[in-house]
Amino acid sequence: MKLLTFIFSHEQVFRAVKQESSQLAVRRQDKNGNPLFEQLVFDEAYLPRFRELFFHAQGQVAPVLAAYQKDIPVNVSYFERADFTTDRDYIVYLGMDDDFNMHMARPVEDYIFHFIKDWIMYEWLKDKSPDDASVYLAGTGKYRTDIMIGLAQKINVRRRRGYWF
């Protein structure tokens, strides 16, 4: 069995969401032509909201990974939502079959990262800009499918005896 370990750090995901929301805010303007920077940018002022959405995104991607996830406790820990010093990163341990194509590990990690980022952006924008939020929601569906396909990739094709495919 091959063990894949993916670590999605709090800071890394936050930077990606902040950059994505900043790029979106620069392109959007109100009726007077002013950028909607204050309303759309996800910055440090919203860290508690980011933490909530980060956990929510983890819960959304977990069912896709459930068939492969392994629980590897490092040490006993507790969970407290308001404590920003602990449980900041999302660590996923996946137990893959021996015939899993390891070249798919990096793309799967990238799909999970973008799923989390797009889910947070969707939740952030669904009340502020529903049209933009729908774009991110569509992206999460695509990444969810890509994750499932990537995790199912095998090195050798299984054939039935006497058949070519």
Contact map, one row per residue, 1 for C-alpha under 8 A:
111000000000000000000000000000000000000000000000000000000000000000000000000000000000000000000011110000000000000000000000000000000000000000000000000000000000000000000
111100000000000000000000000000000000000000000000000000000000000000000000000000000000000000000011110100000000000000000000000000000000000000000000000000000000000000000
111110000000000000000000000000000000000000000000000000000000000000000000000000000000000000001111000000000000000000000000000000000000000000000000000000000000000000000
011111000000000000000000000000000000000000000000000000000000000000000000000000000000000000011111000000001000000000000000000000000000000000000000000000000000000000000
001111100000000000000000000000000000000000000000000000000000000000000000000000000000000000111100000000000000000000000000000000000000000000000000000000000000000000000
000111110000000000000000000000000000000000000000000000000000000000000000000000000000000000111000000000000000100000000000000000000000000000000000000000000000000000000
000011111000000000000000000000000000000000000000000000000000000000000000000000000000000011110000000000000000000000000000000000000000000000000000000000000000000000000
000001111101100000000000000000000000000000000000000000000000000000000000000000000000000011100000000000000000000010000000000000000000000000000000000000000000000000000
000000111111100000000000000000000000000000000000000000000000000000000000000000000000000111000000000000000000000000000000000000000000000000000000000000000000000000000
000000011111110000000000000000000000000000000000000000000000000000000000000000000000000111000000000000000000000000000000000000000000000000000000000000000000000000000
000000001111111000000000000000000000000000000000000000000000000000000000000000000000000000000000000000000000000000000000000000000000000000000000000000000000000000000
000000011111111100000000000000000000000000000000000000000000000000000000000000000000000000000000000000000000000000000000000000000000000000000000000000000000000000000
000000011111111110000000000000000000000000000000000000000000000000000000000000000000000000000000000000000000000010011000000000000000000000000000000000000000000000000
000000000111111111000000000000000000000000000000010000000000000000000000000000000000000000000000000000000000000000000000000000000000000000000000000000000000000000000
000000000011111111100000000000000000000000000000000000000000000000000000000000000000000000000000000000000000000000000000000000000000000000000000000000000000000000000
000000000001111111110000000000000000000000000000000000000000000000000000000000000000000000000000000000000000000000001000000000000000000000000000000000000000000000000
000000000000111111111000000000000000000001000000000000000000000000000000000000000000000000000000000000000000000000001001100000000000000000000000000000000000000000000
000000000000011111111100000000000000000011100000000000000000000000000000000000000000000000000000000000000000000000000000000000000000000000000000000000000000000000000
000000000000001111111110000000000000000000000000000000000000000000000000000000000000000000000000000000000000000000000000000000000000000000000000000000000000000000000
000000000000000111111111000000000000000000000000000000000000000000000000000000000000000000000000000000000000000000000000000000000000000000000000000000000000000000000
000000000000000011111111100000000000000111000000000000000000000000000000000000000000000000000000000000000000000000000000100000000000000000000000000000000000000000000
000000000000000001111111110000000000100111000000000000000000000000000000000000000000000000000000000000000000000000000000000000000000000000000000000000000000000000000
000000000000000000111111111000000000000000000000000000000000000000000000000000000000000000000000000000000000000000000000000000000000000000000000000000000000000000000
000000000000000000011111111100000000000100000000000000000000000000000000000000000000000000000000000000000000000000000000000000000000000000000000000000000000000000000
000000000000000000001111111110000011100110000000000000000000000000000000000000000000000000000000000000000000000000000000000000000000000000000000000000000000000000000
000000000000000000000111111110000011100000000000000000000000000000000000000000000000000000000000000000000000000000000000000000000000000000000000000000000000000000000
000000000000000000000011111110000010000000000000000000000000000000000000000000000000000000000000000000000000000000000000000000000000000000000000000000000000000000000
000000000000000000000001111111000011000000000000000000000000000000000000000000000000000000000000000000000000000000000000000000000000000000000000000000000000000000000
000000000000000000000000111111111111000000000000000000000000000000000000000000000000000000000000000000000000000000000000000000000000000000000000000000000000000000000
000000000000000000000000000111111111000000000000000000000000000000000000000000000000000000000000000000000000000000000000000000000000000000000000000000000000000000000
000000000000000000000000000011111100000000000000000000000000000000000000000000000000000000000000000000000000000000000000000000000000000000000000000000000000000000000
000000000000000000000000000011111100000000000000000000000000000000000000000000000000000000000000000000000000000000000000000000000000000000000000000000000000000000000
000000000000000000000000000011111110000000000000000000000000000000000000000000000000000000000000000000000000000000000000000000000000000000000000000000000000000000000
000000000000000000000000000011111111000000000000000000000000000000000000000000000000000000000000000000000000000000000000000000000000000000000000000000000000000000000
000000000000000000000000111111001111100000000000000000000000000000000000000000000000000000000000000000000000000000000000000000000000000000000000000000000000000000000
000000000000000000000000110111000111111100000000000000000000000000000000000000000000000000000000000000000000000000000000000000000000000000000000000000000000000000000
000000000000000000000100110000000011111110000000000000000000000000000000000000000000000000000000000000000000000000000000000000000000000000000000000000000000000000000
000000000000000000000000000000000001111110000000000000000000000000000000000000000000000000000000000000000000000000000000000000000000000000000000000000000000000000000
000000000000000000000000000000000001111110000000000000000000000000000000000000000000000000000000000000000000000000000000000000010000000000000000000000000000000000000
000000000000000000001101100000000001111111000000000000000000000000000000000000000000000000000000000000000000000000000000000010010000000000000000000000000000000000000
000000000000000001001100100000000000111111100000000000000000000000000000000000000000000000000000000000000000000000000000000000000000000000000000000000000000000000000
000000000000000011001100000000000000000111111100000000000000000000000000000000000000000000000000000000000000000000000000000000000000000000000000000000000000000000000
000000000000000001000000000000000000000011111110000000000000000000000000000000000000000000000000000000000000000000000000000000000000000000000000000000000000000000000
000000000000000000000000000000000000000001111110000000000000000000000000000000000000000000000000000000000000000000000000000000000000000000000000000000000000000000000
000000000000000000000000000000000000000001111110000000000000000000000000000000000000000000000000000000000000000000000000000000000000000000000000000000000000000000000
000000000000000000000000000000000000000001111111110000000000000000000000000000000000000000000000000000000000000000000000000000000000000000000000000000000000000000000
000000000000000000000000000000000000000000111111111000000000000000000000000000000000000000000000000000000000000000000000000000000000000000000000000000000000000000000
000000000000000000000000000000000000000000000111111100000000000000000000000000000100000000000000000000000000000000000000000000000000000000000000000000000000000000000
000000000000000000000000000000000000000000000111111110000000000000000000000000000000000000000000000000000000000000000000000000000000000000000000000000000000000000000
000000000000010000000000000000000000000000000111111111000000000000000000000000000000000000000000000000000000000000000001000000000000000000000000000000000000000000000
000000000000000000000000000000000000000000000011111111100000000000000000000000000000000000000000000000000000000000000000000000000000000000000000000000000000000000000
000000000000000000000000000000000000000000000001111111110000000000000000000000000000000000000000000000000000000000000000000000000000000000000000000000000000000000000
000000000000000000000000000000000000000000000000111111111000000000000000000000000000000000000000000000000000000000000001001000000000000000000000000000000000000000000
000000000000000000000000000000000000000000000000011111111100000000000000000000000000000000000000000000000000000000010001000000000000000000000000000000000000000000000
000000000000000000000000000000000000000000000000001111111110000000000000000000000000000000000000000000000000000000000000000000000000000000000000000000000000000000000
000000000000000000000000000000000000000000000000000111111111000000000000000000000000000000000000000000000000000000000000000000000000000000000000000000000000000000000
000000000000000000000000000000000000000000000000000011111111100000000000000000000000000000000000000000000000000000110011000000000000000000000000000000000000000000000
000000000000000000000000000000000000000000000000000001111111110000000000000000000000000001000000000000000000000000010000000000000000000000000000000000000000000000000
000000000000000000000000000000000000000000000000000000111111111000000000000000000000000000000000000000000000000000000000000000000000000000000000000000000000000000000
000000000000000000000000000000000000000000000000000000011111111000000000000000000000000000000000000000000000000000000000000000000000000000000000000000000000000000000
000000000000000000000000000000000000000000000000000000001111111110000000000000000000000000000000000000000000000100110000000000000000000000000001000000000000000000000
000000000000000000000000000000000000000000000000000000000111111111000000000000000000000000000000000000000000000000000000000000000000000000000000000000000000000000000
000000000000000000000000000000000000000000000000000000000011111111100000000000000000000000000000000000000000000000000000000000000000000000000000000000000000000000000
000000000000000000000000000000000000000000000000000000000000111111100000000000000000000000000000000000000000000000000000000000000000000000000001001100000000000000000
000000000000000000000000000000000000000000000000000000000000111111111000000000000000000000000100000000000000000000000000000000000000000000000000000100000000000000000
000000000000000000000000000000000000000000000000000000000000011111111000000000000000000000000000000000000000000000000000000000000000000000000000000000000000000000000
000000000000000000000000000000000000000000000000000000000000001111111000000000000000000000000000000000000000000000000000000000000000000000000000000000000000000000000
000000000000000000000000000000000000000000000000000000000000000011111100000000000000000000000111000000000000000000000000000000000000000000000000000000000000000000000
000000000000000000000000000000000000000000000000000000000000000011111110000000000000000000011110000000000000000000000000000000000000000000000000000000000000000000000
000000000000000000000000000000000000000000000000000000000000000000011111000000000000000000011110000000000000000000000000000000000000000000000000000000000000000000000
000000000000000000000000000000000000000000000000000000000000000000001111100000000000000000001000000000000000000000000000000000000000000000000000000000000000000000000
000000000000000000000000000000000000000000000000000000000000000000000111110000000000000000001000000000000000000000000000000000000000000000000000000000000000000000000
000000000000000000000000000000000000000000000000000000000000000000000011111100000000000000000000000000000000000000000000000000000000000000000000000000000000000000000
000000000000000000000000000000000000000000000000000000000000000000000001111100000000000000000000000000000000000000000000000000000000000000000000000000000000000000000
000000000000000000000000000000000000000000000000000000000000000000000000111110000000000000000000000000000000000000000000000000000000000000000000000000000000000000000
000000000000000000000000000000000000000000000000000000000000000000000000111111000000000000000000000000000000000000000000000000000000000000000000000000000000000000000
000000000000000000000000000000000000000000000000000000000000000000000000001111100000000000000000000000000000000000000000000000000000000000000000000000000000000000000
000000000000000000000000000000000000000000000000000000000000000000000000000111110000000000000000000000000000000000000000000000000000000000000000000000000000000000000
000000000000000000000000000000000000000000000000000000000000000000000000000011111000011000000000000000000000000000000000000000000000000000000000000000000000000000000
000000000000000000000000000000000000000000000000000000000000000000000000000001111110010000000000000000000000000000000000000000000000000000000000000000000000000000000
000000000000000000000000000000000000000000000000000000000000000000000000000000111111000000000000000000000000000000000000000000000000000000000000000000000000000000000
000000000000000000000000000000000000000000000001000000000000000000000000000000011111000000000000000000000000000000000000000000000000000000000000000000000000000000000
000000000000000000000000000000000000000000000000000000000000000000000000000000011111110000000000000000000000000000000000000000000000000000000000000000000000000000000
000000000000000000000000000000000000000000000000000000000000000000000000000000001111111100000000000000000000000000000000000000000000000000000000000000000000000000000
000000000000000000000000000000000000000000000000000000000000000000000000000000000011111100000000000000000000000000000000000000000000000000000000000000000000000000000
000000000000000000000000000000000000000000000000000000000000000000000000000000110011111100000000000000000000000000000000000000000000000000000000000000000000000000000
000000000000000000000000000000000000000000000000000000000000000000000000000000100001111111000000000000000000000000000000000000000000000000000000000000000000000000000
000000001100000000000000000000000000000000000000000000000000000000000000000000000001111111000000000000000000000000000000000000000000000000000000000000000000000000000
000000111100000000000000000000000000000000000000000000000000000000000000000000000000001111100000000000000000000000000000000000000000000000000000000000000000000000000
000000111100000000000000000000000000000000000000000000000100000000000000000000000000001111110000000000000000000000000000000000000000000000000000000000000000000000000
000011110000000000000000000000000000000000000000000000000000000000000000000000000000000011111000000000000000000000000000000000000000000000000000000000000000000000000
000111100000000000000000000000000000000000000000000000000000000000001100000000000000000001111100000000000000000000000000000000000000000000000000000000000000000000000
001111000000000000000000000000000000000000000000000000000000000000001111000000000000000000111110000000000000000000000000000000000000000000000000000000000000000000000
001110000000000000000000000000000000000000000000000000000000000010011100000000000000000000011111000000000000000000000000000000000000000000000000000000000000000000000
111100000000000000000000000000000000000000000000000000000000000000011100000000000000000000001111100000000000000000000000000000000000000000000000000000000000000000000
111100000000000000000000000000000000000000000000000000000000000000010000000000000000000000000111110100000000000000000000000000000000000000000000000000000000000000000
110000000000000000000000000000000000000000000000000000000000000000000000000000000000000000000011111100000000000000000000000000000000000000000000000000000000000000000
110000000000000000000000000000000000000000000000000000000000000000000000000000000000000000000001111100000000000000000000000000000000000000000000000000000000000000000
000000000000000000000000000000000000000000000000000000000000000000000000000000000000000000000000111110000000000000000000000000000000000000000000000000000111000000000
010000000000000000000000000000000000000000000000000000000000000000000000000000000000000000000001111111000000000000000000000000000000000000000000000000111110000000000
000000000000000000000000000000000000000000000000000000000000000000000000000000000000000000000000001111111000000000000000000000000000000000000000000000001110000000000
000000000000000000000000000000000000000000000000000000000000000000000000000000000000000000000000000111111000000000000000000000000000000000000000000000000000000000000
000000000000000000000000000000000000000000000000000000000000000000000000000000000000000000000000000011111110000000000000000000000000000000000000000000000000000000000
000000000000000000000000000000000000000000000000000000000000000000000000000000000000000000000000000011111111000000000000000000000000000000000000000001101000000000000
000100000000000000000000000000000000000000000000000000000000000000000000000000000000000000000000000011111111100000000000000000000000000000000000000001000000000000000
000000000000000000000000000000000000000000000000000000000000000000000000000000000000000000000000000000111111110000000000000000000000000000000000000000000000000000000
000000000000000000000000000000000000000000000000000000000000000000000000000000000000000000000000000000111111111000000000000000000000000000000000000001000000000000000
000000000000000000000000000000000000000000000000000000000000000000000000000000000000000000000000000000011111111100000000000000000000000000000000011001100000000000000
000001000000000000000000000000000000000000000000000000000000000000000000000000000000000000000000000000001111111110000000000000000000000000000000000000000000000000000
000000000000000000000000000000000000000000000000000000000000000000000000000000000000000000000000000000000111111111000000000000000000000000000000000000000000000000000
000000000000000000000000000000000000000000000000000000000000000000000000000000000000000000000000000000000011111111100000000000000000000000000011011000000000000000000
000000000000000000000000000000000000000000000000000000000000100000000000000000000000000000000000000000000001111111110000000000000000000000000011001000000000000000000
000000010000100000000000000000000000000000000000000000000000000000000000000000000000000000000000000000000000111111111000000000000000000000000000000000000000000000000
000000000000000000000000000000000000000000000000000000000000000000000000000000000000000000000000000000000000011111111100000000000000000000010010000000000000000000000
000000000000000000000000000000000000000000000000000000001000100000000000000000000000000000000000000000000000001111111110000000000000000000110011000000000000000000000
000000000000100000000000000000000000000000000000000001001100100000000000000000000000000000000000000000000000000111111111000000000000000000000000000000000000000000000
000000000000100110000000000000000000000000000000000000000000000000000000000000000000000000000000000000000000000011111111100000000000000000000000000000000000000000000
000000000000000000000000000000000000000000000000000000000000000000000000000000000000000000000000000000000000000001111111110000000000000110110000000000000000000000000
000000000000000000000000000000000000000000000000000000001000000000000000000000000000000000000000000000000000000000111111111000000000000110010000000000000000000000000
000000000000000010000000000000000000000000000000010011001000000000000000000000000000000000000000000000000000000000011111111100000000000000000000000000000000000000000
000000000000000010001000000000000000000000000000000000000000000000000000000000000000000000000000000000000000000000001111111110000000100100000000000000000000000000000
000000000000000000000000000000000000000000000000000000000000000000000000000000000000000000000000000000000000000000000111111111000001111110000000000000000000000000000
000000000000000000000000000000000000000000000000000010000000000000000000000000000000000000000000000000000000000000000011111111000000100000000000000000000000000000000
000000000000000000000000000000000000000000000000000000000000000000000000000000000000000000000000000000000000000000000001111111110000100000000000000000000000000000000
000000000000000000000000000000000000000100000000000000000000000000000000000000000000000000000000000000000000000000000000111111111101100000000000000000000000000000000
000000000000000000000000000000000000000000000000000000000000000000000000000000000000000000000000000000000000000000000000011111111101110000000000000000000000000000000
000000000000000000000000000000000000000000000000000000000000000000000000000000000000000000000000000000000000000000000000000111111100000000000000000000000000000000000
000000000000000000000000000000000000001100000000000000000000000000000000000000000000000000000000000000000000000000000000000111111100000000000000000000000000000000000
000000000000000000000000000000000000000000000000000000000000000000000000000000000000000000000000000000000000000000000000000011111111100000000000000000000000000000000
000000000000000000000000000000000000000000000000000000000000000000000000000000000000000000000000000000000000000000000000000011111111110000000000000000000000000000000
000000000000000000000000000000000000000000000000000000000000000000000000000000000000000000000000000000000000000000000000000000001111111000000000000000000000000000000
000000000000000000000000000000000000000000000000000000000000000000000000000000000000000000000000000000000000000000000000010011001111111100000000000000000000000000000
000000000000000000000000000000000000000000000000000000000000000000000000000000000000000000000000000000000000000000000000111111001111111110000000000000000000000000000
000000000000000000000000000000000000000000000000000000000000000000000000000000000000000000000000000000000000000000000000010001000111111111000000000000000000000000000
000000000000000000000000000000000000000000000000000000000000000000000000000000000000000000000000000000000000000000000000010000000011111111100000000000000000000000000
000000000000000000000000000000000000000000000000000000000000000000000000000000000000000000000000000000000000000000000110110000000001111111110000000000000000000000000
000000000000000000000000000000000000000000000000000000000000000000000000000000000000000000000000000000000000000000000110010000000000111111111000000000000000000000000
000000000000000000000000000000000000000000000000000000000000000000000000000000000000000000000000000000000000000000000000000000000000011111111100000000000000000000000
000000000000000000000000000000000000000000000000000000000000000000000000000000000000000000000000000000000000000000100100000000000000001111111110000000000000000000000
000000000000000000000000000000000000000000000000000000000000000000000000000000000000000000000000000000000000000001100110000000000000000111111111000000000000000000000
000000000000000000000000000000000000000000000000000000000000000000000000000000000000000000000000000000000000000000000000000000000000000011111111100000000000000000000
000000000000000000000000000000000000000000000000000000000000000000000000000000000000000000000000000000000000000000000000000000000000000001111111110000000000000000000
000000000000000000000000000000000000000000000000000000000000000000000000000000000000000000000000000000000000001101100000000000000000000000111111111000000000000000000
000000000000000000000000000000000000000000000000000000000000100100000000000000000000000000000000000000000000001100100000000000000000000000011111111100000000000000000
000000000000000000000000000000000000000000000000000000000000000000000000000000000000000000000000000000000000000000000000000000000000000000001111111110000000000000000
000000000000000000000000000000000000000000000000000000000000000000000000000000000000000000000000000000000001001000000000000000000000000000000111111111000000000000000
000000000000000000000000000000000000000000000000000000000000000100000000000000000000000000000000000000000001001100000000000000000000000000000011111111100000000000000
000000000000000000000000000000000000000000000000000000000000000110000000000000000000000000000000000000000000000000000000000000000000000000000001111111110000000000000
000000000000000000000000000000000000000000000000000000000000000000000000000000000000000000000000000000000000000000000000000000000000000000000000111111111000000000000
000000000000000000000000000000000000000000000000000000000000000000000000000000000000000000000000000000011011000000000000000000000000000000000000011111111000000000000
000000000000000000000000000000000000000000000000000000000000000000000000000000000000000000000000000100010001000000000000000000000000000000000000001111111000000000000
000000000000000000000000000000000000000000000000000000000000000000000000000000000000000000000000000100000000000000000000000000000000000000000000000111111100000000000
000000000000000000000000000000000000000000000000000000000000000000000000000000000000000000000000000110010000000000000000000000000000000000000000000011111110000000000
000000000000000000000000000000000000000000000000000000000000000000000000000000000000000000000000001110000000000000000000000000000000000000000000000000011111100000000
000000000000000000000000000000000000000000000000000000000000000000000000000000000000000000000000001110000000000000000000000000000000000000000000000000001111100000000
000000000000000000000000000000000000000000000000000000000000000000000000000000000000000000000000001000000000000000000000000000000000000000000000000000000111110000000
000000000000000000000000000000000000000000000000000000000000000000000000000000000000000000000000000000000000000000000000000000000000000000000000000000000111111000000
000000000000000000000000000000000000000000000000000000000000000000000000000000000000000000000000000000000000000000000000000000000000000000000000000000000001111100000
000000000000000000000000000000000000000000000000000000000000000000000000000000000000000000000000000000000000000000000000000000000000000000000000000000000000111110111
000000000000000000000000000000000000000000000000000000000000000000000000000000000000000000000000000000000000000000000000000000000000000000000000000000000000011111111
000000000000000000000000000000000000000000000000000000000000000000000000000000000000000000000000000000000000000000000000000000000000000000000000000000000000001111100
000000000000000000000000000000000000000000000000000000000000000000000000000000000000000000000000000000000000000000000000000000000000000000000000000000000000000111110
000000000000000000000000000000000000000000000000000000000000000000000000000000000000000000000000000000000000000000000000000000000000000000000000000000000000001111111
000000000000000000000000000000000000000000000000000000000000000000000000000000000000000000000000000000000000000000000000000000000000000000000000000000000000001101111
000000000000000000000000000000000000000000000000000000000000000000000000000000000000000000000000000000000000000000000000000000000000000000000000000000000000001100111
